[in-house]
Amino acid sequence: MAKLCPVCGPVLSTFCMIISVWGVVFLALLGLFFNLQAVTLFPDLHFEEHEEYRTELVEEKYSLKAQQCWMAAGLYLATFVFVYIQNRWNPPVL
């Protein structure tokens, strides 16, 4: 099989696959916990000084953070697919 647009070698692509899998798992779980409105994640919502802690605003911020975590998990998944292709199509030269 011919090399196809080699960007990273086998060692780097394996490392990036491991990091990508961890990123997908971690951010998916973090998004789930934000979606469940975990109390321990409340300090990460970042309110302005003049904002009041209204229920609607808190729920909106939890939802927004959950969406952001899931988007980041999707980017890690895309990175995993890219480096997996790099790993399979660009074997090491012996």
MODELLER restraints for C-alpha pairs under 7 A, 6 or more apart:
rsr = mdl.restraints
at = mdl.atoms
rsr.add(forms.Gaussian(group=physical.xy_distance, feature=features.Distance(at['CA:3:A'], at['CA:89:A']), mean=5.90, stdev=0.5))
rsr.add(forms.Gaussian(group=physical.xy_distance, feature=features.Distance(at['CA:3:A'], at['CA:90:A']), mean=5.09, stdev=0.5))
rsr.add(forms.Gaussian(group=physical.xy_distance, feature=features.Distance(at['CA:4:A'], at['CA:89:A']), mean=6.26, stdev=0.5))
rsr.add(forms.Gaussian(group=physical.xy_distance, feature=features.Distance(at['CA:4:A'], at['CA:90:A']), mean=6.67, stdev=0.5))
rsr.add(forms.Gaussian(group=physical.xy_distance, feature=features.Distance(at['CA:6:A'], at['CA:86:A']), mean=6.68, stdev=0.5))
rsr.add(forms.Gaussian(group=physical.xy_distance, feature=features.Distance(at['CA:6:A'], at['CA:90:A']), mean=6.27, stdev=0.5))
rsr.add(forms.Gaussian(group=physical.xy_distance, feature=features.Distance(at['CA:8:A'], at['CA:86:A']), mean=6.69, stdev=0.5))
rsr.add(forms.Gaussian(group=physical.xy_distance, feature=features.Distance(at['CA:10:A'], at['CA:87:A']), mean=5.32, stdev=0.5))
rsr.add(forms.Gaussian(group=physical.xy_distance, feature=features.Distance(at['CA:10:A'], at['CA:91:A']), mean=6.49, stdev=0.5))
rsr.add(forms.Gaussian(group=physical.xy_distance, feature=features.Distance(at['CA:10:A'], at['CA:92:A']), mean=6.20, stdev=0.5))
rsr.add(forms.Gaussian(group=physical.xy_distance, feature=features.Distance(at['CA:13:A'], at['CA:83:A']), mean=5.12, stdev=0.5))
rsr.add(forms.Gaussian(group=physical.xy_distance, feature=features.Distance(at['CA:13:A'], at['CA:84:A']), mean=6.94, stdev=0.5))
rsr.add(forms.Gaussian(group=physical.xy_distance, feature=features.Distance(at['CA:13:A'], at['CA:86:A']), mean=6.62, stdev=0.5))
rsr.add(forms.Gaussian(group=physical.xy_distance, feature=features.Distance(at['CA:13:A'], at['CA:87:A']), mean=5.68, stdev=0.5))
rsr.add(forms.Gaussian(group=physical.xy_distance, feature=features.Distance(at['CA:14:A'], at['CA:87:A']), mean=6.94, stdev=0.5))
rsr.add(forms.Gaussian(group=physical.xy_distance, feature=features.Distance(at['CA:16:A'], at['CA:83:A']), mean=6.70, stdev=0.5))
rsr.add(forms.Gaussian(group=physical.xy_distance, feature=features.Distance(at['CA:17:A'], at['CA:80:A']), mean=5.27, stdev=0.5))
rsr.add(forms.Gaussian(group=physical.xy_distance, feature=features.Distance(at['CA:17:A'], at['CA:83:A']), mean=6.28, stdev=0.5))
rsr.add(forms.Gaussian(group=physical.xy_distance, feature=features.Distance(at['CA:17:A'], at['CA:84:A']), mean=6.73, stdev=0.5))
rsr.add(forms.Gaussian(group=physical.xy_distance, feature=features.Distance(at['CA:20:A'], at['CA:76:A']), mean=5.19, stdev=0.5))
rsr.add(forms.Gaussian(group=physical.xy_distance, feature=features.Distance(at['CA:20:A'], at['CA:77:A']), mean=6.56, stdev=0.5))
rsr.add(forms.Gaussian(group=physical.xy_distance, feature=features.Distance(at['CA:20:A'], at['CA:79:A']), mean=6.59, stdev=0.5))
rsr.add(forms.Gaussian(group=physical.xy_distance, feature=features.Distance(at['CA:20:A'], at['CA:80:A']), mean=5.40, stdev=0.5))
rsr.add(forms.Gaussian(group=physical.xy_distance, feature=features.Distance(at['CA:21:A'], at['CA:80:A']), mean=6.99, stdev=0.5))
rsr.add(forms.Gaussian(group=physical.xy_distance, feature=features.Distance(at['CA:23:A'], at['CA:73:A']), mean=6.43, stdev=0.5))
rsr.add(forms.Gaussian(group=physical.xy_distance, feature=features.Distance(at['CA:23:A'], at['CA:76:A']), mean=6.11, stdev=0.5))
rsr.add(forms.Gaussian(group=physical.xy_distance, feature=features.Distance(at['CA:24:A'], at['CA:73:A']), mean=4.56, stdev=0.5))
rsr.add(forms.Gaussian(group=physical.xy_distance, feature=features.Distance(at['CA:24:A'], at['CA:76:A']), mean=5.76, stdev=0.5))
rsr.add(forms.Gaussian(group=physical.xy_distance, feature=features.Distance(at['CA:24:A'], at['CA:77:A']), mean=6.24, stdev=0.5))
rsr.add(forms.Gaussian(group=physical.xy_distance, feature=features.Distance(at['CA:27:A'], at['CA:69:A']), mean=5.37, stdev=0.5))
rsr.add(forms.Gaussian(group=physical.xy_distance, feature=features.Distance(at['CA:27:A'], at['CA:70:A']), mean=6.49, stdev=0.5))
rsr.add(forms.Gaussian(group=physical.xy_distance, feature=features.Distance(at['CA:27:A'], at['CA:72:A']), mean=6.96, stdev=0.5))
rsr.add(forms.Gaussian(group=physical.xy_distance, feature=features.Distance(at['CA:27:A'], at['CA:73:A']), mean=5.37, stdev=0.5))
rsr.add(forms.Gaussian(group=physical.xy_distance, feature=features.Distance(at['CA:28:A'], at['CA:69:A']), mean=6.63, stdev=0.5))
rsr.add(forms.Gaussian(group=physical.xy_distance, feature=features.Distance(at['CA:28:A'], at['CA:70:A']), mean=5.78, stdev=0.5))
rsr.add(forms.Gaussian(group=physical.xy_distance, feature=features.Distance(at['CA:28:A'], at['CA:73:A']), mean=6.01, stdev=0.5))
rsr.add(forms.Gaussian(group=physical.xy_distance, feature=features.Distance(at['CA:30:A'], at['CA:69:A']), mean=6.68, stdev=0.5))
rsr.add(forms.Gaussian(group=physical.xy_distance, feature=features.Distance(at['CA:31:A'], at['CA:66:A']), mean=4.14, stdev=0.5))
rsr.add(forms.Gaussian(group=physical.xy_distance, feature=features.Distance(at['CA:31:A'], at['CA:67:A']), mean=6.80, stdev=0.5))
rsr.add(forms.Gaussian(group=physical.xy_distance, feature=features.Distance(at['CA:31:A'], at['CA:69:A']), mean=4.97, stdev=0.5))
rsr.add(forms.Gaussian(group=physical.xy_distance, feature=features.Distance(at['CA:31:A'], at['CA:70:A']), mean=5.80, stdev=0.5))
rsr.add(forms.Gaussian(group=physical.xy_distance, feature=features.Distance(at['CA:32:A'], at['CA:66:A']), mean=6.68, stdev=0.5))
rsr.add(forms.Gaussian(group=physical.xy_distance, feature=features.Distance(at['CA:34:A'], at['CA:62:A']), mean=5.45, stdev=0.5))
rsr.add(forms.Gaussian(group=physical.xy_distance, feature=features.Distance(at['CA:34:A'], at['CA:63:A']), mean=6.84, stdev=0.5))
rsr.add(forms.Gaussian(group=physical.xy_distance, feature=features.Distance(at['CA:34:A'], at['CA:65:A']), mean=6.48, stdev=0.5))
rsr.add(forms.Gaussian(group=physical.xy_distance, feature=features.Distance(at['CA:34:A'], at['CA:66:A']), mean=5.04, stdev=0.5))
rsr.add(forms.Gaussian(group=physical.xy_distance, feature=features.Distance(at['CA:35:A'], at['CA:62:A']), mean=6.27, stdev=0.5))
rsr.add(forms.Gaussian(group=physical.xy_distance, feature=features.Distance(at['CA:35:A'], at['CA:63:A']), mean=5.81, stdev=0.5))
rsr.add(forms.Gaussian(group=physical.xy_distance, feature=features.Distance(at['CA:35:A'], at['CA:66:A']), mean=5.45, stdev=0.5))
rsr.add(forms.Gaussian(group=physical.xy_distance, feature=features.Distance(at['CA:37:A'], at['CA:62:A']), mean=6.10, stdev=0.5))
rsr.add(forms.Gaussian(group=physical.xy_distance, feature=features.Distance(at['CA:45:A'], at['CA:61:A']), mean=6.16, stdev=0.5))
rsr.add(forms.Gaussian(group=physical.xy_distance, feature=features.Distance(at['CA:45:A'], at['CA:62:A']), mean=6.92, stdev=0.5))
